[in-house]
Amino acid sequence: MTELSATAIAASGLRAQGVRLRHISENIANADTPGYRRKLVAFEPGRDFGRDTGAVRAGRMRHDRAELPQVYDPGHPMAGEDGYYLGSNVNLVVEVADAREASRSYEANLKMFEQSRQMSASLLDLIRR
């Protein structure tokens, strides 16, 4: 198994959560955009030569295939003759909860990165003495 340092593993978590937060913010920004489909991202294990490294990475972005809601607004420019248009499948409550979770995970990875770096610096100080 190819092993990575704790800082490299934490950095991979930072990158993955950053991608997740970017998609969540795009979803929130487009919550009222007609026809917009929510963006989703899943995490995958980091691999090196087919072996698990302990790191994580954001997988490919995919769209939520949930049905788009029919919104009744006869005055909307995209409304059909029946007065309906396709809305967005973004649920703001879900997005805010996901953003909070991603933010906390990002902070945890940042703390791990900082602690690992401090431990490495302390170890180097001991070796130099």
C-alpha positions as CSV (number, residue, x, y, z in Angstrom):
1,M,0.0,0.0,0.0
2,T,1.3,3.4,-0.9
3,E,1.1,5.5,2.3
4,L,0.7,9.2,2.4
5,S,1.6,11.5,5.2
6,A,-1.2,12.7,7.5
7,T,-0.8,16.2,6.0
8,A,-1.4,14.8,2.5
9,I,-4.4,12.9,3.6
10,A,-5.9,16.0,5.4
11,A,-5.1,18.1,2.3
12,S,-7.0,15.7,0.1
13,G,-10.0,16.1,2.4
14,L,-9.7,19.9,2.2
15,R,-9.7,19.7,-1.6
16,A,-12.7,17.3,-1.7
17,Q,-14.8,19.3,0.8
18,G,-13.9,22.5,-1.2
19,V,-15.4,20.9,-4.3
20,R,-18.4,19.9,-2.4
21,L,-18.9,23.4,-1.0
22,R,-18.6,24.9,-4.5
23,H,-21.4,22.6,-5.8
24,I,-23.6,23.4,-2.8
25,S,-23.1,27.2,-3.4
26,E,-24.0,26.8,-7.1
27,N,-27.1,24.9,-6.0
28,I,-28.2,27.6,-3.6
29,A,-27.5,30.3,-6.2
30,N,-29.7,28.5,-8.7
31,A,-32.5,27.4,-6.4
32,D,-35.0,29.6,-8.3
33,T,-33.6,29.0,-11.8
34,P,-36.3,27.2,-13.9
35,G,-35.1,23.7,-15.0
36,Y,-32.0,23.7,-12.8
37,R,-31.0,20.3,-11.5
38,R,-29.2,20.0,-8.2
39,K,-25.5,19.1,-8.5
40,L,-24.2,16.2,-6.4
41,V,-20.7,15.0,-5.8
42,A,-19.6,11.7,-4.1
43,F,-16.2,11.0,-2.6
44,E,-13.9,8.3,-3.8
45,P,-10.8,6.8,-2.2
46,G,-7.5,8.1,-3.4
47,R,-5.6,5.4,-5.3
48,D,-2.1,5.1,-6.5
49,F,-1.3,2.2,-8.9
50,G,-4.7,0.7,-8.0
51,R,-4.0,0.7,-4.3
52,D,-5.8,2.7,-1.6
53,T,-3.6,5.6,-0.3
54,G,-5.9,6.7,2.6
55,A,-6.6,9.9,0.8
56,V,-10.0,11.0,-0.6
57,R,-11.0,12.8,-3.7
58,A,-14.2,14.3,-5.1
59,G,-15.7,12.1,-7.8
60,R,-17.4,13.3,-11.0
61,M,-20.2,15.7,-10.5
62,R,-23.6,14.4,-11.4
63,H,-27.1,15.9,-11.5
64,D,-29.9,14.9,-9.2
65,R,-32.3,13.0,-11.4
66,A,-35.3,13.8,-9.1
67,E,-38.3,15.0,-11.0
68,L,-38.5,18.8,-11.5
69,P,-41.5,20.3,-9.8
70,Q,-44.3,21.9,-11.9
71,V,-44.7,25.5,-10.8
72,Y,-47.9,27.3,-11.6
73,D,-47.3,30.9,-12.6
74,P,-49.2,32.0,-15.7
75,G,-47.3,35.3,-15.9
76,H,-43.9,33.6,-16.0
77,P,-42.2,33.9,-19.4
78,M,-41.4,30.2,-19.5
79,A,-44.9,29.1,-18.5
80,G,-46.8,27.0,-21.1
81,E,-50.3,27.5,-22.2
82,D,-51.5,25.7,-19.0
83,G,-49.6,28.3,-16.8
84,Y,-46.9,25.8,-15.6
85,Y,-43.2,25.7,-16.0
86,L,-40.5,23.3,-14.7
87,G,-38.9,24.6,-11.5
88,S,-35.7,23.6,-9.8
89,N,-35.2,20.4,-7.7
90,V,-33.0,22.3,-5.2
91,N,-34.2,22.1,-1.6
92,L,-32.7,25.0,0.4
93,V,-33.0,23.2,3.7
94,V,-31.1,20.2,2.4
95,E,-28.4,22.5,0.9
96,V,-27.9,24.4,4.1
97,A,-27.6,21.2,6.1
98,D,-25.1,19.8,3.5
99,A,-23.1,23.1,3.6
100,R,-22.9,22.9,7.4
101,E,-21.7,19.3,7.2
102,A,-19.1,20.1,4.5
103,S,-17.9,23.2,6.4
104,R,-17.4,21.2,9.6
105,S,-15.6,18.4,7.7
106,Y,-13.4,21.1,6.0
107,E,-12.6,22.6,9.5
108,A,-11.7,19.1,10.9
109,N,-9.4,18.4,8.0
110,L,-7.8,21.8,8.4
111,K,-7.2,21.1,12.2
112,M,-5.7,17.8,11.3
113,F,-3.4,19.4,8.8
114,E,-2.3,22.0,11.3
115,Q,-1.7,19.5,14.1
116,S,0.2,17.1,11.8
117,R,2.4,20.0,10.6
118,Q,3.1,21.1,14.2
119,M,4.0,17.5,15.2
120,S,6.4,17.2,12.2
121,A,8.0,20.5,13.1
122,S,8.5,19.4,16.7
123,L,10.0,16.1,15.6
124,L,12.4,17.9,13.3
125,D,13.4,20.2,16.3
126,L,14.1,17.1,18.4
127,I,16.2,15.6,15.6
128,R,18.3,18.7,15.2
129,R,19.2,18.9,18.9
